Amino acid sequence: MYYVELLRARRVLMWYTIIVFGIIAIVALSTMGQHGSLGAADTIPLSDIFLGCAFGGYVVATIVSTSLVSESATVPITWTRPVSRERIAWSFIAVDVATILAGYLVMIAAVLLCIAVIGLSGYLRAGAATWELLLLGFGSAVLWYALTLAASSRLGGHGVRVATLSWLVFLVIGSVWGAPVPAPIHALLTALNYLNPIAYLGGISGATHTHTGGHPIVLSQTPRTLLAWALAAVAAFVAVRLWSTKEA
């Protein structure tokens, strides 16, 4: 029944993987025969890679966030299926979240391969909270997806526009926060940044896994992770409710 979403996910992952590893192939060819080196005391925190690779999750999240609204043209038929509308929506969301995870892991694998090609894999180090930051990076990507899905769930064929504008909105909210603006506006931007997936990755030191200050979200990694996933769950419930009660 949900084969169409599986086909969409497979198509997205196929092209995404080809592009990502195509870039890695170019890097590998350009560095072939060369060996990188760092200082004796230098390391590459694996947590920094996990956080940085969340960008790949954002890209996939943006694409698959149009899954429900893409079915707008067939809603009259969809509503006649012998299954609840909520179940249809949650099935789509489950496929989408799995696709986001796959895209995130593909990006991590590509970066690790690139590091190996350069000859720096021996400098990789995993800290105590490294795997929690992996969950934070994934959670921020799911939050991006859920917020975009909720925002576009009643907009019919405008899902692509909402998904595209999400990049502008999240980047502007994050960048303007540090500008010299009046206190009330700064307070509003601070509040809005708690709905900004990108903000959840800022201000965390890869080496110490502690908050470094100078960012709107002052929570440490564990509260950030829990909050990101909680907000993603709320946004997903809102999206399901709005979509499932939509008039055909």
ABEGO torsion letter per residue (X at the ends): XAAAAAAAAAAAAAAAAAAAAAAAAAAAAAABGBBBBBBAABBBBAAAAAAAAAAAAAAAAAAAAAAAAAAAAAAAAAAABBBBAAAAAAAAAAAAAAAAAAAAAAAAAAAAAAAAAAGAAAABBBBAAAAAAAAAAAAAAAAAAAAAAAAAAAAEAAAAAAAAAAAAAAAAAAAAAABBBBAAAAAAAAAAAAABAAAAABGBBAAAGBBAEGBABABBAAAAAAAAAAAAAAAAAAAAAAAAABBX
